[in-house]
């Protein structure tokens, strides 16, 4: 496996997939990020049985393949890489990240022990990313932090016609925000993790 990518794109992809990394896990491979290179694309994925994050970016692929690397270490490496192109390669069980005369080596995790990622669901519709991010940020602050009442630690999403309503409450305060929504199917309702939505 071998690929070349701009530092900003690599750091963004690793950062996005890293959102699904658990803070602590009894299963070491769940602390890994799965990188897959092929056909001019790099896919970065993270999964902890509760949340999954996957993103694809353009990359110059020299040799296709996939590797499971320690996620937190790769996030730390991405923070200190100099701007410019980043070259990554896998030789045996060693994954190398090189940029601007700096080189980092990571021991890989056993790919065969990593669970299969859940299939991506069919889209319900689309929403403006900036408006959605703003709404989540405004509503998630009212979500509870008490794990003994998990239903209050999330943000409720309700789809109705051409609007999406986000709401959260910790019993003492309540926040609600409505944004425009372009449905591709019927309505729906769900509960999203408030801590993740708040940037945690």
C-alpha positions as CSV (number, residue, x, y, z in Angstrom):
1,X,0.0,0.0,0.0
2,X,1.3,3.4,-1.0
3,X,-0.3,6.8,-1.4
4,X,0.5,10.5,-1.6
5,X,-1.8,13.3,-0.4
6,X,-1.7,16.9,0.7
7,X,-1.3,17.4,4.4
8,X,-4.5,19.4,4.9
9,X,-6.6,16.8,3.1
10,X,-5.0,13.9,5.1
11,X,-5.3,15.7,8.4
12,X,-9.0,16.5,7.7
13,X,-9.8,12.9,6.7
14,X,-8.0,11.4,9.7
15,X,-9.6,14.0,12.0
16,X,-13.1,13.2,10.7
17,X,-12.7,9.4,11.0
18,X,-11.1,9.9,14.4
19,X,-14.4,11.3,15.8
20,X,-15.6,7.7,16.1
21,X,-12.6,6.6,18.2
22,X,-13.5,5.6,21.7
23,X,-11.7,7.3,24.6
24,X,-11.2,3.9,26.2
25,X,-11.9,0.5,24.9
26,X,-11.4,-3.1,26.1
27,X,-10.9,-4.1,22.4
28,X,-7.6,-2.6,21.3
29,X,-8.4,-2.8,17.5
30,X,-11.3,-0.4,18.0
31,X,-8.7,2.3,18.8
32,X,-7.5,2.0,15.2
33,X,-8.3,3.9,12.1
34,X,-8.8,1.9,8.9
35,X,-7.1,3.5,5.9
36,X,-7.9,2.1,2.4
37,X,-6.2,3.4,-0.8
38,X,-7.2,2.6,-4.3
39,X,-8.3,4.2,-7.6
40,X,-7.1,7.7,-6.7
41,X,-9.0,7.7,-3.4
42,X,-8.2,7.4,0.2
43,X,-10.9,6.2,2.6
44,X,-10.4,6.7,6.4
45,X,-12.8,5.0,8.8
46,X,-13.4,4.7,12.5
47,X,-15.9,2.5,14.4
48,X,-16.6,1.6,18.0
49,X,-19.9,-0.4,17.8
50,X,-21.8,2.8,18.8
51,X,-20.7,5.3,16.1
52,X,-19.0,5.0,12.8
53,X,-17.3,7.7,10.7
54,X,-16.0,7.3,7.2
55,X,-14.7,9.8,4.7
56,X,-13.1,9.7,1.2
57,X,-10.6,12.1,-0.3
58,X,-8.5,12.3,-3.4
59,X,-5.0,10.8,-3.2
60,X,-2.3,9.7,-5.6
61,X,-2.4,5.9,-5.2
62,X,0.9,4.1,-5.9
63,X,-0.3,0.7,-4.6
64,X,-3.8,-0.2,-3.5
65,X,-4.4,-1.7,-0.1
66,X,-5.6,-1.1,3.4
67,X,-4.1,-0.9,6.9
68,X,-5.3,-0.5,10.5
69,X,-3.2,2.0,12.4
70,X,-3.4,3.3,16.0
71,X,-5.9,6.2,15.6
72,X,-4.8,8.5,18.4
73,X,-1.1,8.3,17.3
74,X,-2.0,9.0,13.7
75,X,-4.1,12.0,14.8
76,X,-1.1,13.3,16.8
77,X,1.2,12.8,13.8
78,X,-1.2,14.7,11.5
79,X,-1.1,17.7,13.9
80,X,2.7,18.1,13.6
81,X,3.2,17.3,9.9
82,X,4.5,20.3,7.9
83,X,2.4,21.7,5.1
84,X,2.8,20.1,1.7
85,X,2.6,16.6,0.3
86,X,2.5,13.6,2.6
87,X,3.8,10.2,1.5
88,X,2.4,7.1,3.2
89,X,3.5,3.5,2.7
90,X,3.0,0.1,4.3
91,X,5.9,-2.4,4.4
92,X,5.1,-5.6,6.3
93,X,3.6,-4.4,9.6
94,X,5.2,-1.0,9.5
95,X,3.2,2.1,8.3
96,X,5.3,5.1,7.4
97,X,4.2,8.7,7.2
98,X,6.7,11.1,5.6
99,X,6.5,14.8,4.8
100,X,9.1,17.6,4.4
101,X,12.0,15.6,5.6
102,X,10.1,14.3,8.7
103,X,9.3,10.6,8.9
104,X,7.1,8.7,11.4
105,X,6.7,5.0,11.7
106,X,3.7,3.2,13.2
107,X,3.2,-0.5,14.0
108,X,0.0,-1.7,12.5
109,X,-3.0,-3.4,14.3
110,X,-4.3,-6.8,13.1
111,X,-6.8,-5.9,10.3
112,X,-8.5,-9.4,10.6
113,X,-9.6,-8.6,14.1
114,X,-11.3,-5.3,13.2
115,X,-15.1,-5.6,12.9
116,X,-16.9,-5.1,9.6
117,X,-18.1,-1.5,9.3
118,X,-21.9,-1.1,9.2
119,X,-23.5,-0.6,5.8
120,X,-24.2,3.0,5.0
121,X,-28.0,3.7,5.1
122,X,-29.9,5.1,2.2
123,X,-30.1,8.9,2.4
124,X,-33.3,10.4,3.9
125,X,-32.6,13.8,2.3
126,X,-30.1,16.7,2.5
127,X,-29.6,19.8,4.5
128,X,-27.2,22.8,4.2
129,X,-24.0,21.7,6.1
130,X,-23.3,25.2,7.6
131,X,-26.9,25.7,8.8
132,X,-27.0,22.2,10.2
133,X,-23.6,22.6,12.1
134,X,-24.8,25.9,13.5
135,X,-28.1,24.4,14.6
136,X,-26.4,21.4,16.3
137,X,-24.0,23.8,18.1
138,X,-26.8,25.9,19.4
139,X,-29.0,23.0,20.5
140,X,-26.4,20.5,21.9
141,X,-25.5,22.9,24.8
142,X,-28.9,22.1,26.3
143,X,-28.3,18.3,26.2
144,X,-27.8,16.6,29.5
145,X,-24.5,15.2,30.7
146,X,-26.0,12.7,33.2
147,X,-25.4,9.2,31.8
148,X,-28.0,7.8,34.2
149,X,-30.6,9.5,31.9
150,X,-29.2,8.7,28.4
151,X,-32.3,9.9,26.6
152,X,-31.5,13.4,27.8
153,X,-27.9,13.3,26.6
154,X,-28.9,13.4,23.0
155,X,-30.2,15.8,20.3
156,X,-33.6,14.8,18.9
157,X,-33.9,15.2,15.1
158,X,-37.5,15.4,13.7
159,X,-38.1,15.4,9.9
160,X,-41.4,16.9,8.8
161,X,-42.0,17.9,5.2
162,X,-39.3,20.4,4.2
163,X,-38.0,21.2,7.7
164,X,-35.8,19.5,10.3
165,X,-36.3,20.3,13.9
166,X,-33.4,19.8,16.4
167,X,-34.1,19.8,20.1
168,X,-32.4,19.0,23.4
169,X,-33.1,19.3,27.1
170,X,-31.4,18.5,30.4
171,X,-34.7,19.0,32.3
172,X,-33.8,22.5,33.3
173,X,-33.3,24.1,29.9
174,X,-34.7,23.4,26.5
175,X,-33.2,24.4,23.1
176,X,-34.9,24.0,19.7
177,X,-33.9,25.0,16.2
178,X,-35.5,24.5,12.8
179,X,-33.5,24.3,9.5
180,X,-34.5,23.8,5.9
181,X,-34.6,20.2,4.7
182,X,-34.8,18.6,1.2
183,X,-36.5,15.2,1.8
184,X,-35.8,12.1,-0.4
185,X,-38.3,10.0,1.4
186,X,-40.8,10.2,4.2
187,X,-40.5,11.9,7.6
188,X,-38.8,10.4,10.5
189,X,-37.4,11.0,14.0
190,X,-34.2,10.0,15.7
191,X,-31.9,10.7,18.7
192,X,-28.2,11.6,18.1
193,X,-25.4,11.7,20.7
194,X,-25.3,15.2,22.1
195,X,-21.7,15.0,23.3
196,X,-20.5,14.1,19.7
197,X,-22.6,16.8,18.3
198,X,-21.1,19.4,20.6
199,X,-17.7,18.7,19.2
200,X,-16.6,16.1,21.8
